[in-house]
Amino acid sequence: MTERCCVPANSLRAQTSLAALGIALVLLTVVTSLGIAIADTAIAGADRTPDERRVAAATADQLVAADGPLAARSNVLNQSRVDNFDRAALERSAPPASEYAVSVELADEEIARSGTVQGGTRISRLVVVEARERRTLTPDLTTTDAVTLPRRSAQATVTIDPPAGTTVWTVRANDRVVLHNRSGLHGSYEVPLVPYETTELRFQRAGRLEPGNVTIGYDAPRSTKETLVVTVDA
């Protein structure tokens, strides 16, 4: 009859405990390593975020400032300047852009970038974008001596071609004399306007003016509200 070898129960329990302890140590090592990695990432991110926010805020403030590279006046951007803005202009106006990855977006469209931006900190500013459209006005001066131009027009081109027997010798913009020639005005003249007020051009004349004897070209403003976003990725 064959004899059986029996392993004591306490020995089996000891082996099982050793195996469980080994697995627990492995899991603890993995969890600890992950925890350290996450903590390092969080610390690095915490160290980087203040610099990103500072640079992003300073760049955004510079771009919307009255003397900034994009602005017609404070928080009002000139569309022509926006169209010509690029990386070189960004780095000239915001020197940190040569050290950090910086992206500038307007109305959800990137207009300039330095470096590769994969994440980073975003700073937004509400702005007005102002574009100008050239318009020509042919006033009917048969029954009046004046024509009114809209606000925010900074300059007008006044062309005077009077018929025979008619003389136009003075043009006033509101209370200012902007053109004067006692012997008569004839040709095209650049007239500066005050952009913050409605301008009435008044023609002092002798004789009759028909439609087409006077034409006025001016830049009419068109404004839209948009969001400027500066993203800095350190």
Secondary structure, DSSP 8 states (H G I E B T S, - for coil): --------HHHHHHHHHHHHHHHHHHHHHHHHHHHHHHHHHHHHHHHHHHHHHHHHHHHHHHHHSTTSSSEEETTEEEHHHHHT--HHHHHHH-GGGGTSEEEEEETTEEEEEES--SS-EEEEEEEEEEEEEEEEE----SS-SEEEE-TT--EEEEEE---TT-EEEEEEETTEEEEE-TT---EEEEEE--TTS-EEEEEEEES---TTSEEEEEEEEEEEEEEEEEEEE-
